Amino acid sequence: MGLKSRKEMGAVKRFLACRALVALTALVALGSFACTPSDAPPGESFEEITERTGINYTQFKGYDCFDPVICGPDFMAGGVAAGDYDGDGNTDLLVTRLNDYPILYRNRGDGTFEDRSKEAGLLDGPALARSNGAAWADLDNKGCPDLIITALHDKRNYLFANDCHGKLTEVGVQRGFAHPREEESVYGFGIAVGDYDRDGFLDILTGEWRYDAIYPGAPSNARLLRNLGKANPGHFEDRTEQAGITISTTGGWLAGHFAFSPVFTDLDRDGYQDIYIGADFNRGQLLWNNGDGTFTDATHEAKVDSDENGMGVAIADYDGDGRPDIFVSSIYQTGSACGDRILDREFCALWGESGNRLYRNEGGRVFSDWTDRAGVRDGAWGWGSMPLDYQNRGVVDIAQTAGQFWPYQGMGADRFHGDTTRLWRNDGKAKFKDVAAEAGVAPTRKGKGLATLDLDKDGFEDIVVAENSGRLRIFRNLAAEPGNRWLAVKPIGSRSNHDGIGAVVTVTAGKGDAAQYREVLGGSQFLGQSEKGLHFGLGKSNAPVAEVAIEWPTSGCRQVLNDVALNTTIEPKESDCLALAG
């Protein structure tokens, strides 16, 4: 049998398996996401479907700027945020662009998208032509997500309030979120969203990457913005200094603020969300939440201070011990760029060469470096990173974008132009192997933001990558292990924030099985926000899920669901938990 025939037979097998799975789970596939034979080679887990979706844009077109200090961040930009802005049950995509407005692609529900930026209101109000980071979050607990956008070379960041009917209105200044600067000194990157004071309303921490030499004396725009809560929902006050947060800076001509990826997450499991910041130039930080509105920097004491150029951050329980671990993408290379000169300044080893980090949570507020044991050091020039279980095996894998292009001579980064996306498959014991090439997600270039979501609602996570000065790349999961079961959990808060951010969910597939631990996180980490909720792979289990336990962040109520159906999405409500608790 020739190669073409084997390929066609593989496609037919996948088609029949998909049809069987759909019949089993009573799900209806839509439009171009339907169970049609795939033309992807046998063995691949993903196929690129970008052209079929109707998404076609350029993140930005190059321009003449000969100072890498001023314009360098432009070549690290490119965001994507997944969220259902119009409440129709389909996940939409917001992509950021430089030198043009961001685009809101509405999911039609048939496998295609349409540009609804104008109709949604993104073109109204102030001109927004240099967007970078983006995140959806229900900031006033109305039941629909608002939109947060950070900007590059701008005077401020932006906040769009959602009227819950698909209309967005820019309200950043009015709501105390945006504080306009006199100069275009805002160089915004990642966005953290969480409820650090447990008042039931979502707070924000913005990231920024900027040399002080660009605008000497300009204040940092990496700020902690506290939601005023019941007094004025969705309005904010700056509490950065009062909370004891000092974003670590460098010295000399490299002086600046380099916080790429802030994250709110409860790393010590005390019920309060801490802060981890992935940052450039050895400036990553871990700040413990003191429970009184303040934080304490314990980066060194916690032993999470060895990464040299932290970009993307992916928080998850990679070894299955019930404690969240920290993956940080960085730069790995052999050899040195020393000896090159830029702008008459010595340009020697401005970036580290030691690669990614995987910090294992040992408990007791201490981590250990498992990078080499896990096999995840070489991610080339890494950027956006996300945890996922792409085969629904019940373990957490890692997807990470990579690649860097500079239009400047002597930067020493030419070797990174062709870097591709990594997909590290977990063996179940926190040892990983990069399978991106055989899985079909490798062929990206200059990837920056990365998000995971289930676009076709088949229970398998898909991957979206935003390329710098390129386009969006959408990789559909082919469900290479169609017999593996799954469960999606989307908590809805009442006393806690509506999005359920900060809720801890543990899923036990069967009696005697190890529980899977997840925390609902918010924001975009490094320029990529995944779909709302949590995804659990359940392997070959045939019985209903024995137990789903939800710990709600504000009320502290613990909700337990038993005998939950397989291959379904559930929306546990905090109000039900409170009602049972009396």
N, C-alpha and C positions, 0 to 999 in steps of 0.2 A: 504494500500500500504506500503511495507517495505521500510526501509531506503535506500537500494540500488536503488530501483525503483525511489524514490523521487530524489535521487542524479542524476540518469540518466535523469530524466525528466528535472531537472534544467539545465543539460548540453545541452540537446536538445534546450531548450528555449534560452540559450545563443548563441547556434549555429545559430538558426534562426534569432535572433536579430542582430548578427554580419553580417550575409549574407545580411540582409535588409539594414544595415548601409553601407556596402560596395557598394551595388547597388545604394544607394542614393547618395553617395559621389563620385562614379566612381573611387574609389581607388582599386588597385590590391594588395591583400595580397600575400606575397611571402613565399614559402617553409614551414618550420615548424612554421612560424608566421601566416600561413593561418587560415581561420575560421574553425578550426576543433573543435569538442566538447571537452570541458575542463574537466579534472577529478578533478578540484578543487571543494570543497564543496559549495553548494548554499550559497549565501551571501558574499562570499569572493570577494574582488576587485582585488586581485593579485594572481598569481601562480608562483612558482619558475620554471624557465626553464633552469637553468644553464647547466645541463647535456646534454640537446639537442643542445646547442650552440657550443659544442666542446671546450669550455674554461675550462682548467684543469691545475692548477698550485698551488704551495704552496708559500705563500708570503715570509716566511723564516722559517728555521728549527732552533730550539733552540740550544744553545751552552753554554759551561761553561764560565760564567762571573759572578763573585761574588760581584761586586761592582755596586749597583743600580745607583750611581752617574754617572759612566762612561757609563754603558750599559742600563740604564733605558729607554732612548729614543727609543731603539730598539723595546720595547714592546708597543710603542705608534705609530708605523709606519704602513704604508699600504695605498698606493695611487692609484687612478684611474682617468684618464682624457679621456673625450670623444671628438673626433674631426675627421673630414674627411681629413686625411692626403694625400690621393691620388686623391681627387677631383672627385670621382665617384658617389657622391650623397648619399653614405651610411656612417653612423657614425661608426668610428672605436674606439677601446678602447686600451689605453696604461696603463699597470699596473706596479707598481714599486715593487722591491723585494730587500731584503737584502741577501748578500752572493751569489748572482747570478744576471745575467743581467736582465734589465727590458724587458717586453714582449710587442710587438706591435701586437695586434690581429686585423687583417683586416676583416671587415664585408663583407662577400661574397654577401650579398643582398638576401639570401635565408633563413635567420634565423640562419646561422652558421658562425663561425669565423675560421680564420687560422692564425697561428703564422708566421708573416713576418718580425720578428726582424732582422734576418740576411740579407735578401734581401733588407730591408729598410736602412741598414747601422748602426744599433744600436750596432753591434758587432765589427765594424771597429774602428780604432783609439784607444783612451785611454780606459783601462779596466774600466767599470762602473758596479760595483758589489754591490753598496750600495745606490741604488736610493730610494727616499722617496716621495717628492712632484713632481708633474708634471702638466704642463699646455701647451696647444696649443694656439698659437697666431701668426698672420701675422705681423711680426716685421719690414719687409721692404716694405710692401704694394705691394707685387708681386701677391697676389691673392691666396696664399696657406699658410697653417699654419706651422710655425716653432715650435720646441719643446723645452721647458724649463724644466730642471730637477734639483731638489735640492737633496743633498746627505747627508748621515749620516756617521760619522767617516771617512771623506775624506778630501783631501787637497783643494777641490774646488767644485763648482757647475758646471753644464753642459748646453750647448746650442747647439742644432742641427738645422742647416739651411736646409730648404726644397727646393729642386730644382724644385718643382711643377710637378715632374714626379714620385713621390713616393720614392725618394732617400734622405736620411738625412745624413748630414755631421757635425761632431762635430767641432764647431768654437768658443767655449766659450772664450778662451784666446785671439785669434786673434781679436775678436770683442769687447773686453773690458768688457765683461760680467763677466768672471771668473777671479779671482785674487788668484792664488795658494798661499797657506800658507806653511810654512816650516814643520808644523806638521799637523796631521789629525784632525784639530780643527774645521772643518765645520760640523755643526749639523743642516742641512737644513730642513725646514718644508714647510709651505704654501707659495704660490706665488700670488702676486697681479699684475694684468696687467691693465693698463689704460693710459690715455693721460692727465697727470696732468697739462701740460703747454699748451695744446690745439694747438700744432703745427702740428697735423695730423699724428703723429707717436707714437707708443705704448711704454710706459715706464714700468719699472719693479720694484717691491719692494719685496725682499725676506724675509722670516721669518726664525727664528732660535731659538732652545731650547737647551741651554747648560749652565752648571755650570761653573763659572770662575775657580773653583778649579781644573778642569780637565786639562786645559792649561792656567795657570796663565799668565796674560799679553797678551794673544792672542786677537786680535781685534774682534769685533762683525761682524758676517756675515749677519746680518739683514741690508740690504743696499738698498738705492734708486738709481737706475740705469736709467739715462736719455738717451733716444734715441737721437742720433745726428741728426736724421731727414734728411732733404734734403742734407745736407753736406756729410752725410755718412749713408744712411739708414740701419737700423738693427745693427748698432754699438753703443756702449754705453760709458758713462762716469759716474763715481761715484759722485753723488751730495748730498750725505746724510748730511754731515755737512753744506754745503752751503745752503741747503734747510731748515736748522734749525731743522732737525729731530734727536731727541735723544730717542732711544728706552729705555723705562723705565726699570730699573734694581732693584733687591732686594739687601739687605745687609747681613752681617754676613756670616756664612758658606753656606747660600742659595744664595749668590751673583751669578748673572748670567743674561743671556738674555733669555727671555721666550716668544717670540712672535710666537705664533702658526699660526695665521690666519690673515694676512694683506689683506685689501680690499680697492681699489679705488672706491669711490662712492660719488655722489653729494648729500649730506645730507641736505644742506640748499637751494638747487635749485637755486644757483646763476650762474650756467653754468660751474663751475670749480669743478673737482672731488676732494673731501676731502679724508682723510685716516682714516679708523677705523682698529684697531689692536686688535684681540682677543688674550689675553695673560694670562699666568699662574700667580699664586701668587699675585693677586690684581694688575696686571700690564697692564690691558687693557687701550687703549688710543684712543682718538679722536683728530685728528689734522685738523683744518680748513685750507683750501687752501686760501692763501692771494691774489692769482691772479698774483703774480710777481715771481713765482718760489720758494716761501718759504711757510712754514706752521707754524701755531701757535697751541700749545697744549692747548686744552680747555676741557679736560676730566672732571675735577671737575665742571667747570662752566656750562657745558652742562648736568650735572647730569647723567652721564653714568659711574660712578665709583664704583658701589656697587657690581659688579660681582667679585667673589673671584678667580675662576680658569677658565677663558675664554678659550674654545677650539674652537668649530665650530662657525661660524658666518653666519647668513642668513638675508640679507637685502631685505626688501619688504614692500609694503604698506598693512599691515595686516588689518587695519580698514577702508580702502577705502576712506580716506580723501585726497588723492593726495600727501601725504608726506611719504617718506621712513622711516620705523621703523627698529629697530635692535634687532634681536634675537641672544642670545649668549648661547651656551650650556656649562654646567659646571658639578659640582658634587653635588649630593644630597644624604644625609644620615642622619640617626638618631643615636645618640650615638657618641662616640669619639674613635680615635685610640691612644689617649694619654696614656703614660705609656710604650709603646713599645720602644725598643732601637735598633738602627742600627749603626753598625760600631763605637760603643762606643759614639755615639752622641745621645742626647735626640731627639726622633722622636715623636713630639707631635703636632698634628693638622697641618701637612705640607700642607694639602689642606683644603679649606673651606667646609662647609656642607650645604650651603644655596641654592644650586641648580642653575638652569638656570635663565636668565633674558630676559624679553621682554621690551625694552625701546621704549615707544611711542613717536613719533616725534610731539611735540606741536607747532612747528614753532618757529621762532625767535631764532634759535640755542639752544633750550632747549628741553630736553626729560623728560618724567615721567616714573616711574616704574609701568608697567602694569602686572607684572609677575603673581601675584595671581589673579587679575581680569581676566586674560586670561587663567589661569589654566595650565600653562606650567612649573611650577617650578621643578617638579620631573621627570627628564630625566635620573635618576640614574647617572652612570659615563658617561656623554655625550661626543660625539666627533663630527664627521662630520654632518653638518646640511644644508638643502636646502629648499627653498620655492618651492611650486608646487600647481597646482590645479588638483588633481588626478581624480576628477569626472567632470571636466569642468563645474563647477557651477558658475564661475565668481567670486570666492573668493580665497584667498591664504591660503593654508594649510602648514604644516611644517613636513618634514621628518628628523629624527635625529637618528644617530647610537649611540650605547652605549656598555659598557662592558670593563673591564680591567683585565688583568692577569699579575701578577708579579711572577717570579720564585724565589723570595727571601722571607725568613722567616721574620715575624714581620712587614710586610708592612701595615697590617691592611686593605688590599683591597680584601680579600677573598670573601666578600659579593657581590662584583661586577662581579665575574666571569661569572655569568649567565645572565647578563643584556642583554636585547633584544632591537631591533630597535623600536623607537616610530614613530607613524604616527598620528599627531594631526590634527583633522578635525575642520576647522573653521566654526562656525555657521553663519558667515556673519557679526558678530558684534565683532570680535576679541575675542571671547570666544571659547576655544578649548577643544576637548575631544580626548584622545588617543584611536584610533580604530585599532591599529596595529594588535592585535591578531585576531579580526574578519575579518580584511582586508587581512590577509595572509602574512604580511611582518615581523612579529615578530621573527621568528625562526632564528635569526642570533646571533653570539657570537663574542665578541671582535671586533665589527665593528669599522672601522676608517674612511677612505674616503667614501663619498657618492656622487653619481651623479644621475641626472635625464635626461632622453632622451626618444625619441619616436622611439624605435628600429624597430617596425613593421609598422610605418607610418600610424597608424590608428587614430591619433589625440588624443590619450590618453597617458599621461606621464608614462613611466616605471621607475623603481628604480634599481640602481646598488649599491652594498655595497662591499667594500674591507675589508676583515677580517685580523687582525694581526695574523701572524703565521698560517693563514688559507687560504681561497680561495676567489674568487670573487663569489658573490651571485647575480643573475639576476632575478628580479621579473617583470614579464609581467603584465601590466594593462589589466584586462579582460573587460574593458569598461562596468562596472556594470550599468552605466546610458547611454546606447547607443544612446538615443535621444538627449543628450546634445551636442550642437555644439561647435566649436572651431575655432581658427585662430592662425596660427604661423607666426611670423614676423622676418625676417632675413635681417636687413638693410645692405646695401653695400655702404661704404663711398668712396668718391673721394678726396675732400679737407680734410675731416676727415679721420681717419684711415680706412682701408679697411674693418675691422671686424665690424665697426660701434659701437665699445665700447664707452660708454659714451652717446650714443644717448638715448633720452627719448621718449618713445612711449606711447600714450594714445589711448585707444580704447573705443568708445561709441557704444554699440550694437544697440540701437534704440533712436529715438528722445525722450528726457526727461529722458533717463537712465543715471545713474551715470557712469562717465568715469573710466576705469581701467588704473592705472599708472604703468609703468615698466621702468626701466633703464637697458640698455644692460651692463652687467658687464663682466669682464674678469678675468682669473686666477683660482686658485684652492681653495681659502679660506683655510679650513682645509683638505688638501690632496684629495679633490674631485672636479673635473671640470665637469659641466654639458654641455649638447649639446649647440652649438652656437645658438643664437637667443632667441626669447621670445615666450612664449606660453600663450594664453588667452582662458579661458573657457567662453562660451557664454550662458550657460544654455539651455533653450528650445526655444530660438529664432528661428524663421522661415524666417524672412526677412533678406536681406543682411545687413552687418554691416554698420551702418549709417556713421561712421567716424573713420578713422585711422589717427592720427596726429603724425608726427615724427619731433623732434627738434634735428638738427644735431649739434654735439659739437664744431667743429672747425669753420665752416662757420656761424653758428647761423641760417641757413636757416630753415624755418618751412614748412614742406610738409604736405599736407592734401589730403587724398584719401577718396572718398565717395562711398557708395554702393558697398562695397567689398564683394565678394562671401564668403559664409560660408564654413567651413570644408576645408580649403585650406592653403597653405603656400605661402606667398608673400615675395618678395625681393625688397623692395623700394630702389631706387638708389638716392644718394645725387646729382648726376650729373643732374638728371631730375629736382630736386628742384632748383638747381642753374640756369638751362636753363630757367625755367619759371620766375625766379626772374630777369632775364636779367643780 
